[in-house]
Amino acid sequence: MRVPREGPLDPEQGVEAFRRVLERGEEWYPALLSVIARWSHPREELDGTAYQYLIGGEAFDWLLLAERLLSEATDLVPLQEAERLLLFGIAPDAGDDESFEAAIGTPKYRAHLNFQYGVVVEELLLLSVEQEYQKAGRLVGSGQAMPDVAAYDHVYGKSLEELIMFYRSESDMPLLSPVSQKDWQAFTYWCSKYRVRNGEPARVASDTRKAVALMSRLESGRVRLGRMRPERFVKVRVRA
């Protein structure tokens, strides 16, 4: 297969380029980021599985793409290092955000931040509200929603059912049951934009700080666990 030395790579070319570099004995993580920087497809279907790397045309799930590439090179990449990256985002080079941006390029890095703040942070915001309900001893019954469902009303001022209805009308996405992870992430990303678009700015900022604080606490716990059992626990790469 011909693999161009520069420019965009389609999936087959990307996998081949990655394996060739590894077979030459070069370090796997820089090679991975180099291919990610050149990867041109926002989604692909592989063996009946849909891989949605770019959500809403704006939010880039780079770890999903990393998983796709590493699955094609399990014989050439140290298993423990690959698991650390895929489970919690610990890079073997312990690089900072600036080096990561330089490696994958600014457009993809900005799209990565969109995913972090539009999907990961939004999920953590909902989780933090759910935990507040649970700590307050909120009882389910008498028509009250479960804490994870009630959290939507608290965060967005609309019920989950209303949000899904608005989402369907704006995006023409059905959210069929059971909902796939990629479809739910797309809905979550839409919710984050809905919150910013319709929320009071001070409340939006406060809620985002709350979610980032929870992210930091979870990250700290994972770091400690990773040090205790490095073969099982790893840390999430975040930008706060």
C-alpha positions in Angstrom: 0.0 0.0 0.0 1.2 3.5 -0.9 1.3 5.8 2.2 2.0 9.4 1.5 4.8 11.0 3.5 2.8 14.1 4.1 -0.8 15.2 4.1 -4.1 13.6 5.1 -4.3 9.8 5.7 -7.4 7.7 5.3 -8.0 4.9 7.8 -6.1 2.2 5.9 -3.2 4.5 5.2 -3.2 5.6 8.9 -3.0 2.1 10.2 -0.3 1.2 7.7 1.8 4.3 8.5 1.5 3.6 12.2 2.7 0.0 11.9 5.5 0.9 9.6 7.0 3.4 12.0 6.7 0.9 14.9 8.3 -1.9 12.8 11.3 0.5 12.3 11.7 0.5 16.1 10.6 4.1 16.7 8.7 5.2 19.8 5.0 4.3 19.6 3.5 7.4 21.3 5.0 10.1 19.0 4.1 7.8 16.1 0.5 7.6 17.3 0.2 11.3 17.6 1.7 11.9 14.2 -0.9 9.6 12.6 -3.7 11.3 14.6 -2.5 14.7 13.3 -2.9 13.5 9.8 -6.1 11.4 10.2 -8.8 12.8 7.9 -11.9 10.8 8.6 -14.4 12.0 11.3 -16.0 8.6 11.5 -15.7 5.1 10.2 -17.4 1.7 10.3 -15.2 -1.3 11.1 -16.5 -4.8 11.5 -20.0 -3.6 12.3 -18.8 -1.1 14.9 -19.2 2.7 14.3 -16.3 4.9 15.4 -17.4 8.5 15.8 -14.2 10.5 16.3 -15.7 14.0 15.7 -18.9 14.8 17.5 -21.2 17.5 16.2 -18.4 18.4 13.7 -16.6 20.1 16.6 -15.6 17.8 19.4 -12.7 15.4 18.9 -12.5 12.1 20.9 -8.8 11.5 20.3 -8.6 8.6 22.7 -11.2 6.7 20.7 -9.0 7.2 17.6 -6.0 6.1 19.7 -7.9 3.0 20.7 -8.6 2.2 17.0 -5.0 2.6 16.0 -3.5 0.7 18.9 -5.9 -2.2 18.3 -4.1 -2.7 15.0 -0.6 -2.8 16.6 -1.0 -4.9 19.8 2.1 -6.9 18.8 4.2 -3.7 18.6 3.1 -1.6 21.6 3.8 -2.3 25.3 0.5 -3.5 26.7 0.7 -1.7 30.0 1.6 1.6 28.4 -1.3 1.2 25.9 -3.8 0.4 28.7 -2.6 3.5 30.7 -3.3 5.7 27.7 -6.6 4.2 26.7 -8.1 3.8 30.2 -7.1 7.1 31.7 -5.1 9.1 29.2 -1.6 8.8 30.8 1.0 9.4 28.1 4.3 7.5 28.3 6.2 10.8 27.8 4.3 12.7 30.5 4.1 15.6 28.1 2.2 18.8 28.8 -0.6 20.4 26.9 1.7 22.5 24.7 3.6 19.5 23.4 0.3 17.6 22.9 -1.1 20.5 20.8 2.1 20.7 18.8 2.0 17.0 18.1 -1.6 16.7 16.8 -2.0 20.3 15.5 -4.0 23.2 16.7 -7.3 22.5 14.9 -7.5 19.0 16.4 -6.3 20.2 19.8 -9.1 22.8 19.9 -11.6 20.1 18.9 -10.2 17.9 21.7 -10.9 20.8 24.2 -14.4 21.0 22.8 -14.8 17.3 23.7 -13.3 17.8 27.1 -15.6 20.7 28.0 -18.6 19.8 26.0 -18.8 16.1 26.8 -16.5 15.2 29.8 -17.2 18.3 31.9 -20.9 18.3 31.1 -21.1 14.6 32.2 -19.3 15.6 35.4 -21.6 18.5 36.0 -24.6 16.2 35.9 -22.8 13.7 38.1 -22.0 16.4 40.7 -25.7 17.5 40.9 -26.8 13.8 41.2 -24.4 13.4 44.1 -25.8 16.5 45.8 -29.3 15.0 45.6 -28.0 11.7 47.0 -26.2 13.4 49.8 -29.3 15.4 50.7 -31.2 12.1 51.0 -33.5 12.8 48.1 -36.3 10.2 48.1 -37.6 8.7 44.9 -41.3 8.4 44.8 -44.5 10.4 44.7 -43.8 11.3 41.1 -40.2 12.4 41.8 -37.5 11.5 39.2 -34.4 9.5 40.0 -31.5 11.8 41.0 -29.6 11.2 37.7 -32.7 12.2 35.7 -33.6 15.1 38.1 -30.1 16.5 37.6 -31.1 17.6 34.0 -33.9 19.8 35.3 -31.6 21.4 37.8 -28.8 22.1 35.4 -30.8 23.1 32.3 -34.1 24.2 33.7 -35.8 21.6 31.5 -36.6 17.9 32.0 -34.6 15.2 30.3 -37.7 14.5 28.1 -38.0 18.1 27.1 -34.3 18.3 26.2 -34.5 15.2 24.1 -37.5 16.7 22.3 -35.6 19.9 21.6 -32.5 18.0 20.5 -34.5 15.9 18.1 -36.1 19.0 16.6 -32.8 20.8 16.2 -30.5 17.9 15.1 -33.0 15.5 13.5 -31.4 12.7 15.6 -33.8 10.1 16.9 -31.8 8.8 20.0 -33.2 5.4 19.5 -33.4 3.0 22.4 -31.1 1.6 23.4 -28.9 4.7 22.9 -25.4 4.1 21.7 -22.5 5.8 23.5 -21.7 8.0 20.5 -25.3 9.1 20.2 -25.5 9.9 23.9 -22.2 11.9 23.7 -23.7 13.8 20.8 -26.7 14.6 22.9 -24.5 15.6 25.9 -22.5 17.9 23.6 -25.7 19.5 22.4 -26.8 20.0 26.0 -23.6 21.8 26.9 -24.2 24.2 24.1 -27.8 24.6 25.2 -26.7 25.4 28.7 -24.2 28.1 27.5 -26.8 29.5 25.0 -29.7 29.8 27.5 -28.1 30.0 30.9 -27.3 33.1 32.9 -23.5 33.7 32.4 -22.6 33.7 36.1 -24.5 30.4 36.6 -22.9 28.8 33.6 -19.4 29.8 34.9 -20.2 28.5 38.4 -21.6 25.2 37.1 -18.5 24.7 34.9 -16.2 25.4 37.9 -18.1 22.8 39.9 -17.7 20.2 37.2 -14.0 21.0 36.8 -13.5 20.7 40.6 -15.0 17.3 40.5 -12.8 16.3 37.6 -9.7 17.4 39.7 -10.8 15.3 42.6 -11.4 12.3 40.5 -8.0 12.8 38.8 -6.2 13.1 42.1 -7.7 9.8 43.2 -6.8 8.0 40.1 -3.2 9.3 40.3 -2.9 7.8 43.8 -4.4 4.5 42.7 -2.2 4.4 39.6 0.9 4.7 41.8 -0.3 1.9 44.0 -1.3 -0.5 41.2 0.2 0.8 38.0 -1.0 -2.1 36.0 -4.6 -1.4 36.8 -5.2 2.3 37.6 -4.2 5.3 35.5 -5.0 9.1 35.4 -7.2 11.1 33.0 -5.5 13.8 30.9 -7.5 16.9 31.5 -7.1 20.6 30.9 -8.8 22.7 33.6 
